[in-house]
Amino acid sequence: MAKHYKDKTTVKPAKGQVNEQPSKTVVGETHTIQELVQRYVRGMEVEQTQPNYVDVDDINSITSVFRKHLDLTDLDNFKRQVAGMQATLEANIEQAKQEQLVDTINADSKEEAPE
């Protein structure tokens, strides 16, 4: 009986996984191993960035604004977010004013009503 030994000619490599999610790599905030080694060999200081810690209650409120570097696209998106928040706040303020006006009218009408 012939024995079947496993080697690189007889073993098929396992199928890998395909990542279809968008990349989370931020341009300008990472260096390749080669870049780090070249900087070290040349005597240049290897940058050690401090991580950004954001202390918020709602983790979903953390946006790209908390990143160290912003580009024009980030600023444009931030402008749209601020405009949306401003519109929401103005609508809430107007609604609160209307509710306060209704409460004032109701309180005045109760005072004037004979018992």
C-alpha positions as a Python dict, from the first residue, in 0.01 Angstrom:
ca = {
    (1, 'M'): (0, 0, 0),
    (2, 'A'): (134, 341, -98),
    (3, 'K'): (152, 607, 167),
    (4, 'H'): (40, 957, 78),
    (5, 'Y'): (263, 1219, 226),
    (6, 'K'): (159, 1581, 243),
    (7, 'D'): (390, 1836, 89),
    (8, 'K'): (348, 2161, -101),
    (9, 'T'): (282, 1975, -427),
    (10, 'T'): (0, 1759, -290),
    (11, 'V'): (-174, 1994, -45),
    (12, 'K'): (-415, 2249, -181),
    (13, 'P'): (-405, 2580, 5),
    (14, 'A'): (-713, 2665, 205),
    (15, 'K'): (-946, 2919, 57),
    (16, 'G'): (-888, 3254, 221),
    (17, 'Q'): (-1149, 3503, 316),
    (18, 'V'): (-1232, 3807, 108),
    (19, 'N'): (-1277, 4133, 291),
    (20, 'E'): (-1540, 4341, 116),
    (21, 'Q'): (-1568, 4602, 391),
    (22, 'P'): (-1427, 4950, 334),
    (23, 'S'): (-1073, 5004, 455),
    (24, 'K'): (-1028, 5183, 787),
    (25, 'T'): (-671, 5283, 705),
    (26, 'V'): (-630, 5657, 739),
    (27, 'V'): (-396, 5820, 489),
    (28, 'G'): (-108, 5996, 660),
    (29, 'E'): (-154, 5822, 994),
    (30, 'T'): (35, 5503, 916),
    (31, 'H'): (384, 5407, 796),
    (32, 'T'): (502, 5089, 629),
    (33, 'I'): (764, 4871, 796),
    (34, 'Q'): (1014, 4985, 529),
    (35, 'E'): (950, 5351, 610),
    (36, 'L'): (995, 5289, 982),
    (37, 'V'): (1320, 5095, 929),
    (38, 'Q'): (1457, 5359, 687),
    (39, 'R'): (1384, 5635, 938),
    (40, 'Y'): (1554, 5437, 1213),
    (41, 'V'): (1862, 5358, 998),
    (42, 'R'): (1898, 5724, 899),
    (43, 'G'): (1886, 5825, 1262),
    (44, 'M'): (1555, 6003, 1220),
    (45, 'E'): (1310, 5994, 1503),
    (46, 'V'): (1037, 5738, 1454),
    (47, 'E'): (710, 5915, 1521),
    (48, 'Q'): (513, 5778, 1810),
    (49, 'T'): (168, 5925, 1802),
    (50, 'Q'): (-40, 5928, 2113),
    (51, 'P'): (-377, 5758, 2068),
    (52, 'N'): (-682, 5979, 2079),
    (53, 'Y'): (-907, 5893, 2369),
    (54, 'V'): (-1259, 6024, 2338),
    (55, 'D'): (-1467, 6018, 2654),
    (56, 'V'): (-1828, 6020, 2539),
    (57, 'D'): (-2139, 5842, 2659),
    (58, 'D'): (-2268, 5755, 2312),
    (59, 'I'): (-2003, 5573, 2109),
    (60, 'N'): (-2203, 5637, 1790),
    (61, 'S'): (-2142, 6009, 1829),
    (62, 'I'): (-1770, 5960, 1760),
    (63, 'T'): (-1710, 6072, 1403),
    (64, 'S'): (-1413, 6148, 1182),
    (65, 'V'): (-1395, 6489, 1349),
    (66, 'F'): (-1209, 6325, 1638),
    (67, 'R'): (-926, 6216, 1406),
    (68, 'K'): (-590, 6386, 1421),
    (69, 'H'): (-584, 6495, 1055),
    (70, 'L'): (-883, 6627, 863),
    (71, 'D'): (-900, 6666, 487),
    (72, 'L'): (-1141, 6874, 279),
    (73, 'T'): (-1389, 6588, 245),
    (74, 'D'): (-1401, 6550, 623),
    (75, 'L'): (-1462, 6922, 664),
    (76, 'D'): (-1739, 6915, 402),
    (77, 'N'): (-1907, 6621, 578),
    (78, 'F'): (-1869, 6800, 911),
    (79, 'K'): (-2032, 7112, 765),
    (80, 'R'): (-2332, 6902, 651),
    (81, 'Q'): (-2360, 6737, 993),
    (82, 'V'): (-2351, 7073, 1170),
    (83, 'A'): (-2617, 7214, 935),
    (84, 'G'): (-2840, 6913, 1007),
    (85, 'M'): (-2791, 6947, 1382),
    (86, 'Q'): (-2863, 7320, 1362),
    (87, 'A'): (-3188, 7260, 1173),
    (88, 'T'): (-3293, 6999, 1431),
    (89, 'L'): (-3212, 7230, 1721),
    (90, 'E'): (-3398, 7522, 1566),
    (91, 'A'): (-3703, 7300, 1507),
    (92, 'N'): (-3688, 7180, 1870),
    (93, 'I'): (-3658, 7538, 1997),
    (94, 'E'): (-3957, 7644, 1788),
    (95, 'Q'): (-4160, 7348, 1913),
    (96, 'A'): (-4069, 7430, 2275),
    (97, 'K'): (-4176, 7792, 2222),
    (98, 'Q'): (-4510, 7676, 2078),
    (99, 'E'): (-4565, 7438, 2370),
    (100, 'Q'): (-4478, 7713, 2617),
    (101, 'L'): (-4722, 7950, 2443),
    (102, 'V'): (-4999, 7688, 2459),
    (103, 'D'): (-4925, 7625, 2828),
    (104, 'T'): (-4938, 8000, 2897),
    (105, 'I'): (-5270, 8035, 2714),
    (106, 'N'): (-5414, 7735, 2900),
    (107, 'A'): (-5297, 7873, 3235),
    (108, 'D'): (-5450, 8214, 3156),
    (109, 'S'): (-5780, 8060, 3048),
    (110, 'K'): (-5800, 7856, 3371),
    (111, 'E'): (-5751, 8169, 3578),
    (112, 'E'): (-6027, 8353, 3390),
    (113, 'A'): (-6279, 8067, 3393),
    (114, 'P'): (-6546, 8097, 3666),
    (115, 'E'): (-6565, 7808, 3903),
}
